[in-house]
Amino acid sequence: MIDRAGLAAFLRNRREATQPEGVGLPRGRRRRTAGLRREEIAALCHMSADYYARLERERGPHPSEQMLASIAQGLHLSLDERDHLFRLAGQHPPVRGSTSEHIGPGLLRVLDRLADTPAEIVTELGETLRQTPLGVALTGDATAYTGPARSRGYRWFTDPSSRDLYPAEEHGFMSRMYASGLRGVATLRGPGSRAAELADLLLVRSEEFCTLWEKHEIGVTPDEVKRLVHPQVGVLELNCQTLLDPHQSHLLFVYTAPPGSETHDKLQLLSVLAGQSLGPSE
């Protein structure tokens, strides 16, 4: 049963305790609100300001699990705070562990400070949970996929267009890398895991994956420098730094290039092109 008063109080408390800088927003000179405005939180949670305001006023519909997960992520809640939010709303908290898609607040704060850098947060199965604007400009919106296609490894073997971003001469190695990576996660998580289910699907869908799976390769890791072929700026050679959240099995990938290099200049051009495509209203 929903505790409307408790839910409203908790949301108000967390909103007022959240500072703009902590979620990647500018403070501005005329800010008088303690913490964030309702419309700012609503935008971060991907919902209407009216819907969020009604929750804080103890009105409105019973929020769904999906809506609560969005609120928890928008408010940068910890796992304990997320679970508390779900219980106040009369819902069972999501399962914790490797299958959880709730991004820890620390990892989100790091990502929020990388607005001018290509970066993304992914699960151990290569499902993109969040990207910076320049990350979207570099690889496309990888958060829009649904079902098994959310996994980049699954797309690699089932969607030929997913390979367009990489030089053709590296496709063979990347196939080995994805097969090896999936085998490692499937072994770690065991039979019945989502990794094992993905492997079973690919064994039916991809002859190439079947051949590689039978070789039982493990530990095939990516090169230090990642080469991408962007349709607008051409070939980029990027270093990929990785930060792991061990509690969630989430990875933060940050793509960089040495200042003064050709790729660094191309990233700056890509940033300009991305800004032009968004337009001033966005």
N, C-alpha and C positions, 0 to 999 in steps of 0.2 A: 504494500500500500504506500502511495506517495505521501511524503511529509512535505507539504507545500511550504509551510513556514520555515522549516529547517533548510529546504532546498533554496528558497529565496535568500535567506540569511547567508548561507554558505556562498552563493554566487556573488552577492553584494560584497562580502568580505574579500573574496579572492580577486574580484575586479578592482576594488579599491586598493588592494595590496600590490597589484601588478603595475609596474612602471613602464612607460612607453619604450624606454631603451631596452628593457628586458625582453620585448617581443619584436624588436626591429622597427619600431615606429619613432618618428621624430617627436620631440617634446613640444616644440613651439614656444613662443613667448607669452601667449595669452592663456595658457592652460591654467584653469582654476580647479578642475576636478581632481579629487584625490584618486590617484591611479588612472585607470582608463575610462573613457566614456562608453556608454552602452553601445553606441553605434560602432565604435572601434572593436569592441569585443565581438559584436555580432558579425562584423566583417571577417574577423579572424576565425570565427566558428562557422563561416559559410551559411549564415541564416539571416533572416530579416531582423532589423532592429526592433520591430514591433513584437516579434515572437520572443526575442530574448527579454525585452522589457516586461512582458507579461509574466515570464517565469520569476523575475525578481519581485513582481508585485503579487505573487501567490495566485496568479490566474493562468489561463491558457490550457492547452491540451496536455495530456500525459506524454512527456518526451520519450521517443523511441530509443532503442539501444544505439542506433546509428547517430541520432542527434546528440545523445549524451557523450558518445565517443568524440564527436566533433567539438563539443563544448570543452571536454577535458583537454583536447589537444590545443584548442585555441587559447585556453587559460594557462597553458604550460603546466598542468597539474602533474604531481608525482604519481606513482602507481597507487600509493596509499590514499592520496586525495581523490584520484579517479574512482577507486573502489567505493570510497565514502559517497561521492557524487551519485554513483549508480544506486547505492542502497537508499539514499534520501529520495530518489525518484522511484523507488519501489521495484528496481530491476536487479538481477543478479550480476555482479561484476564479471567482466570477461576473464577468461583463463589467463593466468600469467605464464611467462616462459618463452620459449623460442618461437611460438606461433603468435605471440602478441604483436599487434601493430601500433600500440601506443608508444610514441617516441618520448623518451625521457626528456625532462625540461633542460638538463644540462646540454644535451646534444642539440636540442632546438635552439638554445641560446647561441651556440657556436654557429649554427647554420644561419641564424638571423643576422650575424655580423659579416656574412660573406656575400652580401648583395652584389658586389662587383666581381665575383669570382664564380666560375662554374663549379657547382657542388650539388650533391644529392645524398639522401639517406635511403639505404636499401636494406631489405631483410637478407637473411642468410640464403634465401632462394632467389635473390636478385630481383625482388619486387620493389619498385621505387615508391617510397612513401611520401617524399617531399623533395623538391628541387628549388634552387635559387633561380631567379629570372634568367641569368646568363647560362645556367645549366639547361634550362628549357631551350634557349636559343641555340645551344651547342648540339643537343641530342634529340630535341623534340620533347613534347610532353609525355613522359613515360609513366605518369600517374593515371592516365586515362584508360588503361587496359583493364579488362575484367576477366575473371575465371583463370584458367591455367596460363593464359597469355600474359598475365601480370608478371610472370617470371621471364627475365630476359633470356635465360637458357632455353626455356621452352620455345620462345619466339624464334630463337636462333635456328632451331631444327624444324620449325613448322611454318615460318613466314619468311620467304626469300628476301623480302624488302628490308628485313631487319639487318641484313648483311651489307646494305648499301653504304653504311657509315664507316666501313672498315676496308682497308686495301685488300684486293682479291688475294694477294700472295700470303696474307695472314689468316685466311679463312680456315685452312686446315688446322693450324695450331689452335685457333680459338675454339673449334669444334672439340678438339681433345681437352682443352681447358674446361669447357662447360660440362662435358661428360664426366671428367675427373672430379670437378667440384660437386656435382650432384651426387656422385657415388659417395664422396666423403660425408656429405650431410645426411644422405640416406642411411649410411652405416652408423653415424652418430646418433640419429634420432630413432632408428629401428623400423621394423615392419609396421605398416599401418600409419606411418607418419606422412605428412604432406609431401616430403621429399620422395618417399617411396612411391606415393601415388603419381607424382609427376614422372618418375622413371617408368612406371608401368604404362602411362599414357604415351610417352615418347617411344617406347618399344613397339607400340602399335602404329604410331604415326610416322616414324622416321627410320628408314633403312640405314642411313648414315649413323644415327645414334645407336642402333642395334649393333653395328659392327664395332663401334668404339666401346660400347658397354661390355662387350664380350672380352675386351682386352684387359679389363680390370685395372686401368691406369689410375694412379692416385697421386696427388701432390703436383699436378701440372699448374704452375702459377703464372700469372701475367708478367710480361716484361716490365722493366722499370719505366720505360717510356712507352706511352700509348699513342698510336697513330690513328687519327680520325680523318675522314674525307667529308668535309662540310660542303653542301651544294652551293653556298654563296662565297665562302672565303678559301675553299680548297683544303689542302692537306695541313693538318696541325699535329705537332709533336708535343705531347703533354706529359708532364710528370703527374702521377696520381698518388697523393698522400691519403692514408686510411686511418680513421679513428674508430675504435670498436667500443660499443657499449656492452660490456659483458653480461649485464643483467637482462638485456633484451635481445641479444644477438643481432643488434642493428649495426650497420657500418655507415660511416660518413666518408664519402669520397670527395676529395678536393682536387681539382685539376688546375695545375699551374704551369707557367713557362718562364724561363729566365728573362728578366728585363732586358730589352734591347734585341731579343731574338725575333726572328720572323714570325714565329707563332705568337709571341707576346703582342706584336703589332696587330696580328689577325684577330686576336681576342678583343683588343680595343675596338677594332672595326666592327666586330660582331656585336659588341655592346651597343655601339651607336645604331647599327641596323635594327637591333632588338627594340631600342627605345623609339625609333621611328615607326616601327610596326605597331607598337602599343598606342601611340598617339597621346596627346596631352590630357584627354579626359580620363585615361586609365592610369 
